[in-house]
Amino acid sequence: MNTNDCLSKKKLIWSATPTPFLDDGSLDRGGVERLVERHVRLGASGLFVGGTCGEGGFMPDRQRAELVRLVKRAAGDSLHVAAHVSDTSAVRVAENIRAATDAGADSAVIAPPFMVADLCNRDFLRRYFLEPMEASALPVGIYVRPPLGKMELDLPLWDEVIAHPRVKFVKDSSGSVDCRDHFLKLKLRLPRLTLLTGHEFDVVAWAAEGYDGCLMGTGILNAGLIGRALDCLAAGDLAGANLWQERSNALLHDLFRKDISAWMSGLKYALRKLGAFASEFSHLSFPLTDDDRRRIDAALEREKDFL
């Protein structure tokens, strides 16, 4: 696709937000309010709540619904609130969509099923995605990820799922140029579709090719930097956009290490240091050393004007 065709439209920045917990694992209500304020200030227009970065799969159902309710109450109309509803079966996804609807979500996001990858033949997957959408009162986003195990999930099946009229947006974390080009062609046939890259380290390239923006698990920290990259792209300054992307990537590597082995711990530490989260509590156990903390402190100081 010609890059110039993609520059006139404002690109979207959505965040797959982490969840603020207190030390006992309960939700930090003040942290939710600060989370919303931070995203609005950094230029995000949508939040994906309770996804992988939000640790939704580790939370009790009731707590996940409470999180959606609190986020929507704090955000009002300032942010689109998309709730993670993925699960292990069609009936569980449908139940999660009903809970998200009751909690006030603006849309529901369905990713491939987890924990049962080797059992997912095409018929199972077709039912998993399509049956809940038929019953959904909410618009739906589809989260495209590389298939796990023996999961029979390929581009023709993605096409069938995404073609459902309930689907309004796609988060593409495939990392595949073939998938990207395929979905761009699909968008020509389905102009209602919004394409968001989930690859926070390469937002500019995908936006330049025609994606409508990004949905990043790091948006609570790097949305300001990526926003400037996308502003450069809109102005026709691809070189400038790439410089901002590189700057964002350097920040993320400082937070998580270059091999991303300190992902959640680095993220929660940074947010506590910035005063956004009261606690570093996480259901995950990523290591964090004193050297990591010193590196993160320096990165936060370096980029403080954009955080």
Phi, psi and omega in degrees: 000142178292126181302323183298335179290346189251006190265338187281336184269133178297127180278146183269143171240112174247154182237127168276088195286144168290165182255131176277119176249160165271174185298336180269005178089358175281164181286141177266100185296320176296323177296325177297316179296319178293324177301313180295314180301317181297315181295318178297315181297325182277356174098011176287152177240355179210151177235135171256113190256134175078021176279201180300311179295330178276359178060028182298325180291347180259354185265148171300150182304317182297320180291322179297319177294321177298320178300313178301316181298315181293317180296315181295322178297319180286325185277328185055231179265006184282338180220140169286129182250111179256129183259135175287127182232008183298153182199214184248355181202163180301317184293326178287321176299315179300319178296319179295324178296319178298319179295319179295321177298313180297330181278352175100011180299151177273335178202169178237142181246125179249120173257166175305152183296147178251158176077344184234029189304318184288351180260001191267084172280179187297321181295317178301313183294320178300313179294320183303316181275312193282320183298314178296325180294325178299326183264354188286137171271353182252151165299157186235141168251144179250130182259108182270119176229157175302138181294146179261153173051231182261020183299125183271068184239109184230180184299318177301323178287321174302317179303315181298318180293312186290335179289347179300134185297343178286340184281125181246336180210160179231130166263115184257103175250024181293330186068012186255125175296324178298316177296316180303309182296323179295315182290328176295321176292322178297323180296329176298327179275335182235076185298344176291346189279131172255125181256122180238125177281139175264008184264089186295341180274358183213037183300316186300314183298318183286323176294322179295331179280345177133358176293152186277354180155210186220157172227099193251137173289352181250007188300332180296343179244322187251010180299325179295317179292315180292327176300321178290325175298316181289330174296317177298317180299317180296331179274001180085010182260081182293323179297316178296320178300318181293327177295318177294323176298316179297323179294318176299316180299321179297319177299313182296320178294326176294325181286319192247357193074158184293334178266009177060027183277356175240037190303286187292323180294319177295321179296311182292323178298314181299318182291326175291318179299325180280354180083008180281319179247143180277340187219157174263013183305136175212149173285345181264163185231075175267138183288151174215125183254171176298324176297320176300314182297319178295319179295318179294317178303316180295321180294319179295322177293318181299320186253021187300332181289346183242010181250000000 
